[in-house]
Amino acid sequence: MPSRTREALLLSCAALAAVAFVAIGSWHVSLWYDEAATLAAADRGLGDLVSMTGTVDAVHGVYYALVHAWTELAGTTPFAVRLPSALAVGAAVVGTYALGRRLDDRTTAALAALVLVLLPRVTWAGIEARSTALTIAFAAWSTVLLVRALDRPGVGRWVAYGVLVALGGWLNIFLLLLVPAHAVTVALLATRRQWTGFAVAAGAAVLACVPLLLEAHAQAAQLGGVRLPLTAMVRSVGVNQWFLGATPTEGADGGGASSGLGLSDVLTTAWLAAALVLALAGWALVVLALLPRGDRPWRRPVVAVSLPWLVLPSLLAIGWSIVATPVYHQRYLAFCAPALALLMASGVRRLPGQALPFAVVALLVVASLVVYASQRTVTAKSDYGWSQAAEVVEAHAARGDAVYYGPRTPPAGPVARKTLRLIADAYPEAFDGLRDVTLHDEAVREGLLAGTSVPLAEAEPRLAGVRTLWVIRWADYPPEATATEDAELAAAGLTRERQWRGANTVVTRWVRR
């Protein structure tokens, strides 16, 4: 068998193994709010989806359309809706290997592919029904096309690069942060003629994304929303962005900075300790890869490509969050994972002897598996236990029962917009046939992800004929607001019969005696 054919066969097997590795346990982890939003959007027709993106989530519109087509074929089970992300990780592994092969050698390429699939950010993205894993694949292959165009410039190669960057930008607007990183790479490696080809291709790609950029600017509050201190963002870039994934963390804020975690948490929680080991080992390998070796490190192709890709997007997101609108979130920078993998692989190659590189890789494997296991628990996604709550309702509710989806916070006006209603999009079988007693406007008609609600106090006439009411609330809903709502239900003639409390969701059954 020719060596090229054998290499392609082995790479195909590695990609399939990566898909299987990432997908394992995806059916066990509860869907959470953002994934329920994906299902709520993908469940509507394309016309309704276009209407919705004019109001909310324009930056996710292309992804929602892809999921709409996929779920028509594969269904909406947790495994089915997350499988495209696992497949994207397989594509990213192949792209990372291709990059390593062009920039260094087969050993570095193989190590980089292995490191990529071990990174907790990647193993988490592979079981997430969002565009995160797809951005990793798009970034890897966009960079492959860039390197090919720099090696042998040609109109066709620059067109292919520009088209893929434009498609990536429409898939997830944060992928456009890859363009400045690529510009630095071109400045380090290219001639003036190559600069022209890159500038035209990249400029055309960005121009093609202008309509989305304008719409995203109008919906800017949805991109980040949480203003984090600089120290929190730096800490997130150093650890959470790559080595924690989205496992449960007390005190985690909107940017995933886990500001409530202390040393005692790390020392007493296996996956946190493993994540810290991964972070220390990972950054040590990056530093080792950047050390001079008789030449300027930024002139080495693997560094010239990987370092700007790893650093610049995070710097731009943090800078914009400080001076303008907060847009930084650790998930949005996942597309830089192949760059980190390439630099870590280069660091391993610079370790002396044979035993030490083997020991370091073994350490990375063991530590990553500890974090991986924590990501496959039922409540791994920010402590969401919606699957457990849905199981309670499905086991005990009867068609014709009523349901009240509690708001995230007590309504300050006549309408509540963010409620637990999305749990019914995540697990529709459990809530099929239940009557929503506080529904104000339906999501599709209003171009929203989820319907709006009237306050429970205004729903008393709808409770008149209710025999059984299922109340679904957030576990951290203010106790005083809970007491007020419970009093309103009691005044309507209902009695609390049974309660189930999960990680972040409380299910209560009320009956009329």
KERORO-619628 format. One record per residue (C-alpha): x, y, z; residue in one letter. Coordinates in steps of 0.001 Angstrom, whole numbers, plus 500000, padded with zeros to 6 digits. Layout:
// residues N
XYZA
...
// end
This chain:
// residues 513
500000500000500000M
501480503436499055P
502543505530502038S
500132508334501131R
497209505922500976T
498218504337504283R
498471507775505890E
495021508741504602A
493546505491505919L
495101505953509348L
493919509555509458L
490374508511508576S
490414505963511373C
491753508599513786A
488977511007512801A
486303508352513344L
487862507467516703A
487779511133517671A
484098511372516737V
483277508290518791A
485382509464521745F
483711512861521846V
480184511542521272A
480312509003524112I
477908510022526871G
476324512842524888S
472900511252525396W
473404511186529171H
474071514900529710V
471014517080530205S
470277519658527533L
470600523186528857W
469214526626528041Y
471303527435524950D
470758524005523438E
467023524302524075A
467191527617522191A
468763525744519274T
465903523254519244L
463266525975519614A
464688527821516605A
465358524753514456A
461841523414515007D
460208526202512973R
460022526566509214G
462696528501507345L
460381531473506803G
459636531709510515D
463328531226511242L
464279534167509038V
461619536261510763S
462997535289514165M
466595536208513315T
465400539715512520G
464506539998516201T
466888537716518045V
469940535477517467D
470797536694513961A
474384535543514564V
473155531957514946H
470737531963512010G
472835529847509634V
473540527305512353Y
469853527082513209Y
469042526450509553A
471613523657509414L
470167522076512564V
466668522416511094H
467736520345508087A
469653517857510232W
466831517222512720T
464400516626509876E
466520513554509133L
467974512555512506A
465416513695515065G
465848515825518171T
467156513446520812T
470184514761522746P
472462512349520882F
471058513272517468A
471156517022517942V
474714516900519313R
476117514476516737L
476985517211514176P
479284518749516784S
481070515424517303A
481463515078513528L
482872518613513409A
485515517620515964V
486524514776513642G
486880517260510780A
488928519571513016A
491258516698513920V
491934516043510234V
492458519764509591G
494856520088512516T
496845517110511298Y
496995518603507798A
498303521848509249L
500921520134511375G
502020518095508387R
502559521217506291R
504115523327509024L
506379520699510610D
506303516914510220D
504113513859510711R
505033513401514352T
504112516966515267T
500932516638513200A
499901513434514973A
500652514901518395L
498670518048517580A
495677515993516465A
495846513971519688L
496166517067521876V
493230518709520116L
490851515873520887V
492095515805524503L
491507519506525187L
488490519807527527P
487171522747525528R
486992520481522485V
485511517455524246T
482884519783525694W
482145521436522336A
481622518000520813G
478549517399522992I
477077520874522586E
474181521590520220A
475652524954519271R
478047526090516559S
481152525915518794T
482606522681517402A
481850523740513835L
483888526923514369T
486875524792515380I
486635522829512131A
486126525956510010F
489106527678511625A
491367524668511082A
490462524276507419W
490511528015506702S
494066528052508002T
494942525000505898V
493728526878502810L
495711529962503842L
498931527959504193V
498336526257500847R
497742529602499160A
500970530963500651L
502901527879499518D
501614528048495930R
499661531258495298P
496897531076492751G
493541532685492131V
491668529443492782G
493329528920496162R
492663532478497306W
489042532213496182V
488644528976498147A
490143530629501216Y
487876533684500932G
484752531586500430V
485461529416503479L
486181532458505667V
482934534097504529A
480937530932505224L
482571530683508620G
481677534283509417G
478030533641508599W
478118530508510725L
479571532344513718N
480557535977513558I
483464535509515972F
485277533474513319L
486027536776511580L
488530537410514397L
490627534817512594L
491250537284509744V
493500539673511766P
495402536648513081A
495912535407509537H
497056538886508539A
499859538685511112V
500827535256509768T
500958536615506238V
503081539554507417A
505556537118508947L
505766534622506097L
504563536135502817A
505872538247499981T
504192541441498760R
502485539547495939R
501072537050498414Q
499896539962500552W
497787541187497651T
496055537853497217G
495340537595500942F
494071541160501208A
491640540721498317V
490365537335499541A
490036538328503190A
488565541715502331G
485930540138500092A
485071537621502845A
484570540359505426V
482492542422502989L
480275539411502379A
479586539330506129C
478694543031506448V
474904542427506528P
475364540033509425L
477763542428511153L
475187545212510967L
472449542961512329E
474776541717515060A
475524545301516065H
471799545895516495A
471583542781518693Q
474939543371520418A
473586542777523918A
473100539076523069Q
476757538453522199L
478177538857525684G
475998540736528059G
478115540305531199V
480780542923531904R
483664541054533522L
486680542595535232P
489940542294533317L
491369539865535882T
488412537521535404A
488828537531531617M
492569536905531858V
491989534026534270R
489369532615531932S
491731532766528955V
494456531025530949G
492386528144532314V
488648528027531658N
488785528792527963Q
490695525597527231W
490968523286530202F
487666523361532078L
485047523026529399G
481637523771530874A
481541521413533820T
479604522530536911P
481318525388538729T
479900527214541709E
480276530947541375G
480650530792537612A
479582534020535986D
478415534803532501G
481910534719531132G
482702531429532698G
485370532915534932A
484417530726537913S
485124533613540237S
483664531780543215G
486220528952543155L
489016528870545686G
492088526738546384L
490098524402548628S
487723523656545728D
490646522727543498V
492249520509546111L
489050518620546922T
487579518211543417T
489374515759541137A
488414517364537833W
489400520840539014L
492796519561540104A
493174517779536767A
492220520959534900A
494869522905536785L
497481520276535915V
496429520479532270L
496671524267532282A
500137524298533843L
501445521570531550A
499806523071528474G
501195526562528904W
504628525200529836A
504682523327526521L
503634526487524658V
506491528432526269V
508892525647525348L
507678525764521738A
508384529511521614L
511920529383522969L
514618530405520447P
516361527551518664R
519062529315516707G
516452531373514877D
513687533803515655R
510750531694516862P
508167533736514969W
509924532840511737R
509206529161512274R
506053528363510286P
504275526529513104V
504759529525515410V
503990532138512764A
500670530419512061V
499660529279515541S
500697532092517874L
498686534934516265P
495730532557515945W
495922531653519628L
496511535134521036V
495003537829518825L
491283536816518837P
491236536734522650S
493009540082522872L
490544541665520457L
487507540237522274A
488825541370525661I
489797544795524334G
486373545366522795W
484723544223526009S
486701546800527970I
486263549817525711V
482832549115524202A
480270546300524491T
481061543207526584P
481404540378524053V
484007538110525629Y
482942534592526504H
485232531594526768Q
483075529542524369R
483369532108521584Y
487137531574521289L
487021527783520984A
488009528093517314F
491573528841518485C
491943525318519931A
493927523919516948P
496512526675517436A
496977525688521074L
497220522024520086A
499904522756517486L
502012524765519934L
501655522154522678M
502686519448520203A
505717521524519190S
506615521845522859G
506457518077523323V
508800517645520344R
511382519838522064R
511494517756525241L
514789515834525585P
515069512080525338G
512262509599524732Q
510952508902528232A
510106512519529104L
507934513249526021P
506100509957526597F
505536510800530274A
504221514282529459V
501787512961526848V
500614510320529330A
500041513057531912L
497961515035529410L
495891511961528576V
495177511023532200V
494367514569533335A
492127515219530349S
490206511995530947L
489370513124534481V
487866516352533164V
486221514434530305Y
484427512167532785A
483077515176534678S
481675516579531436Q
479574513449530873R
477563513639534112T
473853514447533889V
474229517989535258T
477545518753533550A
476246521771531651K
476172524540534256S
474298522284536695D
471284522014534385Y
469169518993535258G
466323519577532840W
466333515943531737S
465658514870535329Q
462880517433535734A
461322516289532460A
461444512672533614E
459472513591536746V
456782515350534723V
456604512637532058E
456258509901534684A
453435511532536649H
451618514112534499A
448474513345532526A
447212514901529310R
445050517876530234G
447099518849533286D
448262522460533442A
451822523752533667V
453371526995534900Y
456851527808533575Y
458422530108536129G
460306533234535055P
464053533604535552R
463448536596537804T
460215538022539247P
458474539983536447P
459040543726536728A
456284544524534225G
453220543022532590P
455217540401530645V
457990537933531545A
460291537109528629R
462868534644529995K
461088531671531533T
461550527933531868L
459308527397528847R
462339526316526796L
462464523087528807I
459457521990526734A
461489522559523557D
464350520497524977A
462095517622526114Y
458795517990524229P
457492514495525002E
457344515254528720A
455215518375528277F
453053517301525351D
449374517764526175G
449924520107529133L
448117523467529112R
450345526513529599D
448437528748532047V
450610531873531738T
451346531945527996L
451021535496526682H
452468535465523163D
453595532441521209E
457233532431520155A
456766531803516423V
454096534483516011R
456230537088517796E
459535536083516211G
461034535080519556L
462900532015520736L
460350531315523461A
456893532606524228G
456293535369526760T
454304534978529976S
451888536995532022V
452589537112535775P
450974534294537706L
448749536779539559A
447059537667536259E
446454534017535338A
443923533305538102E
440947532984535688P
442892530329533758R
443377528320536964L
439661528020537673A
439166524639536035G
442630523228536693V
442706519942538627R
446474519403538521T
449139522074537981L
452834521409537431W
454996524326538555V
458500524439537039I
460831526946538719R
464523527782538830W
466077526498542050A
467475529949542841D
464196531793542274Y
463900534297545167P
462199532692548206P
459973535716548770E
458744535568545156A
458135531827545530T
456121532422548696A
454022535078546957T
453269532815543993E
452459529877546285D
449987532060548166A
448338532993544857E
448010529306543937L
446528528505547347A
444053531361546935A
443013529800543615A
442063526629545489G
445155524533544799L
447201522594547342T
450855521696547058R
451083517921547015E
454628516941546108R
457941518590545204Q
461066517390543412W
464257519486543681R
467083519061541216G
470383520826540629A
468854524004539220N
465184523169538695T
462307522598541113V
459167520723540021V
456079521034542229T
452727519320541812R
449635521270542895W
446181519677542994V
442623520789543613R
441079518703546378R
// end
